[in-house]
Amino acid sequence: MRDYTYIDGYRFTIWNIYRSKRFDIDRLDINFADKEKPNFVRGLRVVDHNESETYLLHGGDADNLSYSLCYLHHENKENIPDYFDEYLIQATSKKEYLVHKLFEEEKPLEVAVH
């Protein structure tokens, strides 16, 4: 696998931060540009291999996804294999990447925030 990709003519390095049977999450950082500054300079790419979909996230959405993965990693004490995938399925379908907002109907606030 190559360690770079092109988005709108700009080259980005790829750093895989999560991999499962269904999803890949990659950190993308711009590393070659010869035009005006693009909207997407750094962020995350979520690849859903089952649905053949790719989602590019930057700014607040990328921050929320990074935070949520860290939060869920801490919460997953039983080491359930599909724990992150369940979150990613809901997050990509609802376009809401902050775990607390995504599951606020399902969990009491004090449990979600603890």
Long-range contacts (C-beta under 8 A, 24 or more apart in sequence): 4-31, 7-38, 7-40, 7-56, 8-38, 8-40, 9-35, 10-35, 10-38, 10-40, 14-45, 17-44, 17-69, 18-69, 18-84, 20-81, 20-82, 20-84, 20-85, 21-49, 22-48, 22-49, 22-50, 22-85, 22-88, 23-47, 23-48, 23-49, 23-84, 23-85, 23-88, 24-49, 25-65, 25-69, 25-88, 28-56, 46-88, 46-92, 48-88, 48-92, 53-92, 55-92, 57-97, 61-97, 62-97, 64-97, 64-98, 64-99, 65-91, 65-97, 67-98, 67-99, 68-97, 68-98, 68-99, 68-102, 71-99, 72-99
